[in-house]
Amino acid sequence: MNDQVSLNVSPDMVHQNLIGGRNVPASDGAMLDVLSPVDGSLFARIASGTAADVDAAVKAARAAFEGAWGKLTATERGRLLMKLAAAVEARVDELGELESRDNGKPLRQAKADVVALARYLEFYGSAADKLHGEVIPYLNTHFIGVERVPHGVTGHIVPWNYPMQIFGRSVGAALAAGNATVVKPAEDASLTILRVAALAREVGFPDGALNIVTGLGRTAGAALAGHPGIDFLSFTGSPETGTAVQTAAARNHVGVTLELGGKSAQVVFDDADLERALPVLVNAIIQNGGQTCSAGSRLLIQRGIFKDVVDAVSERFRALKAGRPDAEPDLGPMINQAQQRRVQGYLDRASQEGLTVTASGGIAADAPKGGYYVAPTFFAPVAHESLLSQEEVFGPVLVATPFEDEAEAIRLANGTPYGLAAGVWTRDAMRSTRVGRAMRVGQVFVNCYGAGGGIELPFGGFGRSGHGREKGFEGLVEFTTTRTIVIAHG
Ligand code: NAD
């Protein structure tokens, strides 16, 4: 371990799965090394979950669903979630430091993720007993009730970029709705989820309501996606894996929400308030090192102000620094070496396409040498058809493309296979509404950019960005189905 790094976390942590309320090793005893992206050092070890572990977890969840967990009232489930929210909130520093070390995100961002997790748990905890069904007018001789019921046992496959937030919005909603859950965190960022699951036990969740199987996607993840005992799946990750998960779910005839990637556009009209826009435009791609599904990775700028905006963005990019997370840099390292190489690969291919870098930031001098740092890079102008405009880099790489008028702006913004989020910057209220409503995305921000934020706001994709919705009340409904009861009384 590099001795420059002094985050307050034990270097030899060993973690087991949580199945049926017990910490257990993988069925074959196999472990995975966890390397910290901060310096590449071996930092912890996690169980490399097997299909047998997933099977045991699904059985434990089923037993909880049919037993102690399933017998709780909605209010009681909600109270447990609220208790967990409070336990999480009381540990912002501990969980934030753990996440920062495990995932590499700046400490500030990691702590913000903890607060967001607490808010998700609070939101869904308080909503648990407010999810009402319907009564349908039908024949005068019949009473028709439609109740919202949990799917049963839900599987949750989580990526590494925002583990706590995605756990909160997906598992929090599923538990509030009354499902028993099996979670497969990403192999690169499992530790905070394991810690939160331990807290759930401490606050009194019945055994088996929340099970965690860590390990590789191709083993533990695939076993969960294809397990016949799962009633519903929530997957957040890449479009390629999403296809595999949906295919596996289809074999068992179960539904799945897919929260996938994005290539989100920020559309800047020539009447935009640039002073307000500029810091947001830069942050939307720099936050979490660009490893954000809803990163604003494309700038579409009206031609008359193209040069001015590019110059101003360039100036800000030159001042950006990637660095060790505890020094509160603009961005931390990439999650792992493969991701660092992937981003570098895109930069190399851009240069083969003839693109030259317009502005780039740097890597802080005290960034540990073994860490996976990448300098933020800005290209302008970039053709709409080029690789960098069309593919999700998932790193701190921003491209800018000029447009002439509203029609072209809409065409370009909607002109990728993705459809996750968009930003519209203009002072013209009618135009902001018109253009905002023309965006084929799950969330549109006008004169702001939430980068996917907002516990209360339904979130999800069109096209290659996936389907189904998480967050907000909509996310709670997603983890239920309906039962219609027809009662003849006359
Ligand atoms: P990934 O698809 O490689 O992995 C996601 C999860 O799936 C991990 O837990 C992994 O172990 C598991 N997995 C891998 N192969 C599997 C398989 N064959 N069967 C079942 N599970 C498997 O994605 P990633 O690299 O961890 O995350 C980055 C991607 O996630 C980006 O594309 C990003 O845009 C997307 N993402 C989307 C959202 C959203 O809400 N739309 C949020 C965060 C990340």
Residues whose N, C-alpha, C, O or C-beta is under 5 A from the ligand:
A	BS01	NAD	I157 V158 P159 W160 N161 K184 P185 A186 E187 G215 L216 G217 R218 G221 A222 A225 T236 G237 S238 P239 T241 A244 E259 L260 G261 G262 T292 C293 S465
